[in-house]
Amino acid sequence: MDEVWILVKCICGNLFGSRKASFSSCPRCGSSKGKTQREFQSPKSLAEAVAASNLPLQISQEVESRIAAEQSRRAVLGEKTRGGPEAIRSIMRLSTGSDGRLTIKKLSSELEKEGYAEPSAEQVIGQAEMEGILFMADSESWYWL
């Protein structure tokens, strides 16, 4: 059976959390007189509600705005990240000659053509070597594994 957690508002105005079936007192004033505000199915969601409930309004708005900005930033980066490695690998394949060699010069050219200033061809090849995707043929070319 799952435990139920409750958000309690004390007579002093402080909000705190408790298990539904247990006796609890306010951590601020020690009073056991309080009113249940909401119920939660997990302690994590209760903790988030307690934290949000006790923030002053201005700070709460600032926190919400920063969280929204961070989520937006992550969404944008996530879209780039999802296409990032696959797109780079695709560019690497396009840069590979018919003889199976990948050169820094050709990779740099293809990356530039696709609008990638970063990572550089050297960084891409270095990472691919570390991942075991490429091995060095000579100082300017690599083969796929």
trRosetta pair geometry for C-beta under 8 A, 3 or more apart (Angstrom, degrees):
i j d omega theta_ij theta_ji phi_ij phi_ji
2 41 6.1 4 151 -161 140 89
3 19 5.9 -54 -177 -137 123 104
3 20 7.3 174 178 20 75 96
3 21 7.9 -102 -145 14 90 109
4 19 7.4 100 77 -166 54 63
4 20 4.1 8 89 -11 100 140
4 21 7.8 99 53 -22 90 85
4 39 5.5 -15 -178 -166 110 114
4 40 7.3 140 -168 69 61 43
4 41 6.9 -38 -115 -104 63 48
5 17 6.0 9 174 -172 109 111
5 18 7.2 165 -158 85 70 32
5 19 6.2 -56 -106 -107 64 45
5 20 6.7 -127 -95 -34 14 83
5 39 7.0 135 76 -164 46 60
5 40 4.4 -33 72 68 100 96
5 41 7.4 -100 24 -10 92 3
5 42 7.1 -48 15 90 132 16
5 43 5.7 145 -71 -91 157 56
5 45 7.7 149 66 72 131 86
5 46 4.1 -77 127 -58 138 148
6 17 6.9 159 82 -151 44 63
6 18 5.7 -22 61 65 90 81
6 19 7.6 53 15 155 87 12
6 20 5.1 103 -26 -90 112 73
6 36 4.9 -52 -173 -134 132 104
6 37 7.6 135 176 43 83 64
6 38 7.1 167 -152 87 61 42
6 39 5.4 -32 -99 -104 74 65
6 40 7.2 178 -83 18 25 80
6 46 7.6 30 48 -123 11 125
7 15 6.0 6 180 -176 96 111
7 16 7.8 165 -154 86 56 24
7 17 5.9 -35 -100 -96 56 75
7 36 7.2 101 71 -162 53 60
7 37 4.4 -56 98 61 100 109
7 38 4.7 18 34 50 118 85
7 39 7.8 -136 12 -70 78 23
7 40 7.0 75 -30 -17 93 111
7 46 6.4 -171 -66 -145 83 83
7 49 5.2 -82 -82 120 139 131
7 50 6.4 -165 -123 -73 96 74
7 53 6.7 133 -168 -27 131 160
8 15 6.8 161 82 -153 44 60
8 16 5.7 -24 62 67 95 72
8 17 7.1 151 14 -106 85 21
8 18 5.7 14 -10 13 129 115
8 24 6.9 167 17 82 158 122
8 26 7.9 -132 109 -85 117 77
8 34 4.2 56 170 135 111 139
8 35 6.9 149 -157 71 70 30
8 36 5.9 -42 -100 -97 71 49
8 37 6.7 176 -105 1 17 90
9 13 7.3 -22 -173 -148 93 27
9 14 7.6 163 -152 86 53 37
9 15 5.2 -28 -98 -97 68 81
9 34 5.9 168 80 -165 37 93
9 35 5.3 -21 59 60 92 85
9 37 5.2 84 -22 -52 103 116
10 13 6.8 -33 76 34 83 23
10 14 4.7 5 37 59 123 83
10 15 7.3 -157 7 -81 80 29
10 16 6.9 34 -30 11 110 104
10 26 3.9 45 -98 -89 151 135
10 28 6.8 -170 53 47 159 111
10 29 6.4 158 155 37 147 114
10 31 5.7 121 -162 70 111 113
10 33 7.1 89 -154 85 68 62
10 34 4.5 -48 -95 -97 50 108
11 29 7.8 -84 66 69 84 150
11 31 5.7 -69 34 120 106 162
11 33 5.0 15 -24 98 122 109
11 34 6.8 -120 -23 -87 67 57
12 26 6.3 130 29 161 119 167
12 28 5.8 -141 90 95 145 125
12 29 4.4 138 -32 -14 154 144
12 31 6.5 151 -18 19 105 133
14 26 5.5 109 72 -159 125 118
14 27 7.4 -126 143 56 148 74
14 28 4.2 157 -42 9 165 143
14 29 7.0 170 15 -1 132 96
14 54 6.8 20 -149 -111 69 113
15 37 6.8 -19 -133 0 116 151
15 49 8.0 -97 143 134 134 84
15 50 5.9 -165 118 -135 97 66
15 53 4.1 -44 66 120 156 136
15 54 5.6 -145 49 -61 95 87
16 24 7.3 -144 108 141 120 131
16 26 6.1 156 9 -131 139 60
16 27 5.7 142 -106 8 150 100
16 28 7.8 -163 -46 -7 126 93
16 34 7.9 -68 46 -132 95 165
16 50 6.1 41 -135 -135 33 123
17 40 7.9 -32 -136 32 119 132
17 43 7.6 118 145 -145 147 73
17 46 4.4 104 -134 160 143 117
17 47 6.7 -77 0 -77 160 48
17 49 7.5 110 -79 73 116 100
17 50 4.8 -83 -30 -59 106 134
18 22 6.0 -135 174 73 102 99
18 24 3.8 -135 -112 4 140 158
19 22 4.3 62 67 10 105 112
19 24 7.7 138 37 -41 65 125
20 39 6.8 21 -83 -127 125 106
23 32 6.9 -4 -178 -147 95 127
24 32 7.3 158 95 -131 36 81
25 30 5.4 9 152 -167 129 45
25 31 6.3 171 -160 85 90 24
25 32 4.5 -57 -100 -80 87 75
26 29 4.9 14 93 47 132 78
26 30 6.1 -54 67 -2 82 12
26 31 4.9 17 17 51 121 75
26 32 7.6 -146 -4 -76 77 30
26 34 6.5 143 -61 -62 99 128
31 34 7.1 130 109 -47 99 87
36 39 7.3 17 176 -61 122 80
37 53 7.8 113 88 -121 167 153
38 49 6.6 -113 69 -172 133 158
40 43 7.7 123 108 -88 124 21
40 45 4.5 -169 -160 93 127 108
40 46 4.2 -171 57 -65 151 83
40 49 6.6 -159 -61 5 140 141
41 45 6.9 37 51 38 67 139
42 45 4.8 88 64 9 93 98
42 46 7.0 -156 95 -4 49 87
43 46 5.3 -55 -147 40 38 116
43 47 6.1 44 153 -26 70 103
44 47 5.7 -51 -148 32 30 112
44 48 6.6 29 153 -17 63 104
45 48 5.7 -50 -149 35 35 113
45 49 6.4 36 152 -19 65 105
46 49 5.7 -58 -150 37 32 111
46 50 6.3 33 154 -20 68 105
47 50 5.8 -52 -145 35 31 111
47 51 6.3 31 156 -18 64 107
48 51 5.8 -56 -148 38 29 111
48 52 6.2 23 157 -14 65 110
49 52 5.9 -58 -143 42 29 107
49 53 5.9 30 158 -24 65 112
50 53 5.8 -57 -142 36 26 111
50 54 6.5 9 166 -8 62 112
51 54 6.6 -72 -150 40 23 99
51 55 7.0 32 155 -36 60 104
52 55 6.1 -50 -155 13 34 115
52 60 6.5 84 -162 -132 72 110
55 59 4.9 -126 -179 92 103 108
55 60 4.1 135 103 -69 122 88
55 63 6.6 -58 -165 9 166 143
56 59 4.8 78 62 16 85 106
56 60 6.7 -153 91 -12 37 91
57 60 5.5 -57 -144 36 27 115
57 61 6.4 27 159 -18 64 104
58 61 5.9 -54 -150 35 30 109
58 62 6.4 30 152 -18 64 107
59 62 5.5 -54 -148 37 34 114
59 63 6.2 36 153 -20 67 105
60 63 5.8 -53 -146 36 29 110
60 64 6.3 29 155 -17 64 107
61 64 5.7 -54 -145 38 31 111
61 65 6.2 31 155 -20 65 107
62 65 5.8 -56 -148 37 29 110
62 66 6.4 26 155 -16 64 107
63 66 5.8 -58 -148 38 30 109
63 67 6.2 30 154 -20 66 107
64 67 5.7 -54 -145 36 30 111
64 68 6.3 31 156 -19 64 106
65 68 5.8 -52 -147 36 30 112
65 69 6.4 31 153 -19 63 106
66 69 5.6 -53 -146 37 32 111
66 70 6.2 32 154 -19 66 106
67 70 5.7 -55 -147 38 30 110
67 71 6.3 30 154 -18 65 106
68 71 5.8 -54 -146 37 30 110
68 72 6.3 32 154 -20 63 107
69 72 5.7 -55 -149 36 30 113
69 73 6.3 32 153 -20 65 106
70 73 5.6 -52 -146 36 32 112
70 74 6.2 31 155 -18 65 106
71 74 5.7 -54 -145 38 31 111
71 75 6.3 36 153 -25 64 104
72 75 5.7 -51 -150 31 30 113
72 76 6.7 28 153 -16 63 103
73 76 5.9 -56 -153 36 32 109
73 77 6.3 25 153 -12 67 109
74 77 5.6 -56 -141 44 33 108
74 78 5.8 42 154 -29 67 106
75 78 5.5 -50 -143 32 27 116
75 79 6.7 31 155 -21 60 100
76 79 6.0 -52 -156 30 30 110
76 80 6.8 23 150 -11 62 105
77 80 5.6 -58 -151 41 37 109
77 81 5.8 37 151 -23 71 109
78 81 5.5 -54 -139 38 30 112
78 82 6.2 37 158 -26 65 102
79 82 5.9 -47 -147 28 28 112
79 83 6.9 6 160 3 60 107
80 83 6.4 -72 -154 50 30 95
80 84 5.6 53 148 -56 68 106
81 84 5.0 -38 -137 9 30 129
81 85 7.7 18 -177 -9 59 90
82 86 7.7 -15 150 15 53 119
83 86 6.1 -82 -156 57 41 104
83 87 4.9 41 156 -30 82 120
84 87 6.0 -64 -140 35 15 107
84 88 6.3 10 164 -15 59 108
85 88 5.7 -54 -144 37 30 111
85 89 6.2 30 156 -19 65 107
86 89 5.7 -55 -148 38 30 111
86 90 6.3 34 151 -22 64 106
87 90 5.6 -53 -149 34 32 114
87 91 6.5 33 151 -19 64 104
87 114 7.5 165 167 169 110 147
88 91 5.6 -53 -151 36 33 112
88 92 6.4 38 148 -23 64 102
88 116 7.6 106 -99 -111 85 164
88 119 7.3 26 -120 43 139 110
88 124 5.9 -156 -176 -129 120 119
89 92 5.4 -48 -150 31 35 116
89 93 6.6 37 151 -20 65 100
90 93 5.7 -51 -152 32 34 111
90 94 6.5 34 149 -17 65 104
91 94 5.6 -52 -148 37 35 113
91 95 6.2 33 152 -20 65 109
91 107 7.2 92 135 -149 98 74
91 110 4.9 157 -171 132 94 119
91 111 6.0 88 161 -81 149 64
91 114 5.8 -89 -100 -4 129 156
91 116 7.4 -53 -69 6 175 145
92 95 5.6 -61 -149 39 30 111
92 96 6.7 42 150 -36 63 99
92 102 6.2 2 -171 -133 84 145
92 107 6.5 9 -114 -120 63 111
92 124 6.7 -164 -78 156 111 128
92 128 7.0 133 -125 -82 157 153
93 96 5.6 -44 -155 14 36 117
94 110 5.5 153 95 -141 113 146
95 102 5.7 65 107 -142 100 88
95 103 7.3 -132 161 48 103 62
95 106 4.4 142 -165 125 90 101
95 107 4.3 76 178 -85 166 62
95 109 7.5 144 -119 60 105 88
95 110 4.5 -120 -73 5 103 148
96 100 6.4 -12 177 -153 113 30
96 101 6.8 163 -154 82 71 28
96 102 4.7 -43 -96 -78 77 85
96 106 7.9 151 -64 108 19 141
96 144 6.9 -8 -114 -31 149 117
97 100 7.0 -40 76 25 75 20
97 101 5.0 -1 39 58 113 81
97 102 7.5 -170 6 -78 76 36
97 103 7.4 37 -23 -6 114 102
97 106 7.1 -172 -51 -41 89 173
100 143 5.7 29 136 -134 105 92
100 144 6.6 -109 -172 23 92 94
101 137 6.2 -60 -122 15 103 159
101 141 4.5 -6 -171 -175 115 128
101 142 7.1 129 -158 64 65 35
101 143 6.3 -48 -102 -82 57 71
102 106 7.0 -130 -161 71 54 118
102 107 6.2 50 176 -55 96 117
102 125 7.4 177 117 -106 121 107
102 134 6.6 -76 49 -123 136 133
102 141 6.5 146 72 -159 43 70
102 142 4.8 -30 63 65 99 89
102 143 7.3 162 14 -89 88 22
102 144 7.1 87 -18 -48 121 81
103 106 4.6 84 62 12 94 101
103 107 6.6 -165 88 -5 46 89
103 140 5.7 12 -144 149 94 88
103 141 4.8 -35 -90 -97 76 85
103 142 7.9 168 -81 19 32 71
104 107 5.8 -61 -143 43 28 110
104 108 5.9 33 158 -24 66 108
104 121 4.8 122 -156 125 71 133
104 122 6.5 24 -133 -72 121 69
104 125 6.6 -64 -92 -20 83 153
104 140 5.9 -97 16 -156 105 69
104 141 7.8 -115 -7 -77 73 45
105 108 5.9 -54 -148 34 24 112
105 109 6.5 25 154 -19 60 108
105 140 7.2 13 -11 -175 99 112
106 109 5.6 -55 -150 36 32 115
106 110 6.4 27 154 -15 66 107
107 110 5.8 -56 -145 39 32 108
107 111 6.1 33 156 -20 66 107
107 121 4.1 126 103 -136 109 114
107 124 6.5 -152 169 74 136 136
107 125 6.8 132 71 -52 171 107
108 111 5.8 -55 -145 37 28 111
108 112 6.3 27 156 -18 63 109
108 120 7.4 -1 -109 -172 92 75
108 121 4.1 -73 -67 -28 75 141
109 112 5.9 -58 -150 37 26 111
109 113 6.3 29 152 -22 63 109
110 113 5.5 -52 -144 35 32 115
110 114 6.3 22 158 -11 65 108
111 114 6.0 -65 -150 44 28 104
111 116 4.3 -77 -174 69 86 116
111 119 8.0 -89 -147 80 146 59
111 120 7.6 131 108 -151 164 32
111 121 5.9 -153 3 -68 142 83
111 124 7.3 -163 -79 -18 139 149
112 115 7.7 52 -179 -67 30 18
112 116 7.1 -89 -71 58 27 69
116 119 7.1 -18 167 42 119 47
118 123 7.7 5 -161 47 70 155
119 123 3.8 -115 179 90 114 131
119 124 5.3 143 100 -55 119 78
119 127 7.5 19 142 -5 168 135
120 123 4.7 98 52 5 75 101
120 124 7.1 -138 95 -5 40 86
121 124 5.7 -53 -147 36 33 112
121 125 6.2 27 157 -14 66 108
122 125 6.0 -58 -145 41 28 107
122 126 6.1 31 155 -22 64 110
123 126 5.6 -54 -143 37 29 113
123 127 6.3 28 158 -17 64 106
124 127 6.0 -58 -151 37 27 108
124 128 6.3 25 152 -17 63 110
125 128 5.5 -55 -145 39 32 113
125 129 6.3 37 154 -23 65 103
125 134 6.4 -66 -153 69 74 158
125 142 6.1 169 -149 -12 113 151
126 129 5.8 -53 -150 33 29 112
126 130 6.5 28 152 -17 63 105
127 130 5.6 -55 -149 36 33 111
127 131 6.3 25 154 -12 67 109
128 131 5.8 -58 -144 43 31 107
128 133 4.2 -78 -167 64 86 117
128 134 4.3 47 127 7 114 113
128 142 7.5 109 99 137 127 161
129 132 7.7 40 178 -71 30 25
129 133 7.5 -82 -64 50 23 73
129 134 5.3 -58 -77 74 63 94
129 135 7.0 104 -127 -102 84 38
129 136 7.0 19 -112 -42 128 90
129 142 7.3 -112 -75 -127 97 143
132 145 6.1 -53 159 40 72 158
133 144 6.7 -39 162 -142 73 73
133 145 6.1 -157 -171 31 24 102
134 142 4.2 26 179 162 123 135
134 143 6.7 148 -154 75 72 34
134 144 6.1 -50 -100 -102 68 43
134 145 6.7 -152 -90 -13 16 89
135 142 6.4 159 78 -157 28 87
135 143 5.8 -20 60 60 80 86
135 145 6.0 82 -14 -64 101 101
136 139 7.7 24 -171 -88 120 28
136 141 7.8 115 -159 89 58 46
136 142 5.6 -51 -102 -103 42 82
137 141 4.6 -33 56 99 119 94
137 142 5.9 180 -1 -108 88 21
137 143 5.3 93 -58 -23 109 95
138 141 5.5 33 46 41 84 89
